[in-house]
Amino acid sequence: MALPDLSNIFDVSGKVAVITGATGGFGRMSAEALAAAGAKVMLTGRRSEALDPIVAGITEAGAEAAYSAGHPDSAHDVKRIIDEARERFGGIDILVTAAGTNRVHPIVEFPIDEWDEVMDVNVKGTWLFCREAGRVMIEQGRGGRAILLSSQRGVRGLANYTAYCPSKAAIDLLTKSLAIEWGPHRITVNAIAPNVFRTELTQWIYEDQAAYQRFLTRTPIGRLGEPEDFAGLLLYLSSRASDFMTGAILAIDGGYTST
């Protein structure tokens, strides 16, 4: 009996990936993980001065990378970025939407413009990138991967998060809707829903023992997330290993949503 050849089941070498929010923790994790695995990566974010050193680091390590700055909630910017990715690298195989923001207030004090900002970046921005990248993937006719960044806050509410929580719930249903719509095109659509991971914004939690312990109280695995925890799931969803998975909202939270 011949055993199946699974030696390259997680291979993404030569694939073209567009990563939004690449200057943030999850976007940068995604860019570096995919580049390390051999993908060509197009990074995007609001500020060129923040994108430039990330791309420089990836290219110095021997991988192919470029960036194009723009606003995720601008239809003009999004189309330009997707066009530049296709022109530079010859197509698009993987989309990772990691751009996101949050504002925290009691609802009775929540400024409408801040609520709009959260929805524009988290929901409209994701929708726009899916629309433009989806057009390219469908036209190419070779399938593709869309990986949307959700959150455990998409299924669990939190006081003063009345913009962020609904925005992530919207991402979950966008994921499921697109999975149905794009299934015939062999484009899979899945969402990653993390809890606390080590990033520049959360490093203080890891350095403050009291704060770290508070976050552990509902984390059965007994620790918080590290970049390598995220990279494994990302590569799975980007590769042929996940060919038959679509429409899934995958919690990567140390068991937080199980409690």
PEQUI-V217821 format. One line per field, one symbol per residue. ss: DSSP state (A for helix, B for strand, O for the rest). psi: psi as a letter, one per 30 degrees, with the letter a starting at -180 (. if undefined). burial: I if it has 9 or more other C-alpha atoms within 8 Angstrom, else O. Layout:
BEGIN
ss = ???
psi = ???
burial = ???
END
This chain:
BEGIN
ss = OOOOOOOOOOOOOOOBBBBBOOOOAAAAAAAAAAAAOOOBBBBOOOOAAAAAAAAAAAAAOOOOBBBOOOOOOOAAAAAAAAAAAAAAAOOOOBBBBOOOOOOOOOAAAOOAAAAAAAAAAAAAAAAAAAAAAAAAAAAAOOOBBBBBBOOAAAOOOOOOOOOAAAAAAAAAAAAAAAAAAAAAAOBBBBBBBBOOBOOOOOAAAAAOAAAAAAAAOOOOOOOOBOAAAAAAAAAAAAOAAAOOOOOOBBBBOOOAAAO
psi = kkkkjgfgfgkgkflkkkjlhffleeeeeeeeeeefgglkkjklaekefeeefeeeeeeffglkllljklkfgjeeeeeeeeeeeeeefgakekkjjgkllkkjlkefgjkeeeeeeeeeeeeeeeeeeeeeeeeeeeeeggaakkjkjblffffklkkghgeeeeeeeeeefeeeeeeeefefghjkjlkkilbkljlefgeeeffjeeeeeefffhjefgllklefeeeeeeeefflffgegklgkjjkigggeff.
burial = OOOOOOOOOIOIOOIIIIIIIIIIIIIIIIIIIIIOIIIIIIIIIIOIOOIIOIIOOIIOOOIIIOIIIIIIIIOOIIIOIIOIIIOOIOIIIIIIIIIOOOIIOIOOOIOOOIIOOIIIIIIIIIIIIIOIIIOIIIOOOOIIIIIIIIIIIIOOOOOOIIIIIIIIIIIIOIIIIIIOOIIOIIIIIIIIIIIOIIIOOIIOIIOOOOIIOOIIOOIIOOOIIOIOOIIOOIIIIIIIOIOOOIIIIOIIIIIIOOO
END
